[in-house]
């Protein structure tokens, strides 16, 4: 749920850097590939260079947790199939951009870019708990697209997928 709320905040708050310190979290027993990374989500209007992340993180204090008690009903608007198909056109520019800096995956995008992937995040938060309750031990995850699509790749940051796994 915290991941979904952070995702929504990044989409709607162009003046906020959302930081989730995940790399030291306990990994699932079956985790066998890749390295864990922290996650930073931010709106592209900040024009924040990911190369500065290490500096910013070093100045962070202990912080304080923020909570959202109730999300409005329209927090996750349903996107039409046409919206998703539009993202596959070469002219489409609202993709999530990614970079890795200081053991952190930095995801930058517009509200449109975050909302196009919100269905995956919503399913992770809303459907995975019930799925795992019905079938304990099963794998439940979201594959969130980052970068331009495979047909029209960006040479600097090619298309990739963020594998976000639900665990209890």
HUJO-V128344 format. One line per field, one symbol per residue. phi: phi as a letter, one per 30 degrees, with the letter a starting at -180 (. if undefined). A space follows every 50 residues. Layout:
phi = ???
This chain:
phi = .ddddddddddccdcbccccdcdcddddeddbbicdbdbbcaddddhddd ddeeddddcdddibdcbcdbddecdbddcddddddeddddddcdcdcbab bhhbdccbadeeddddcdeddddddccdedddddbeiddbbbccdbiddd dbdcddbdebbdcccdbc
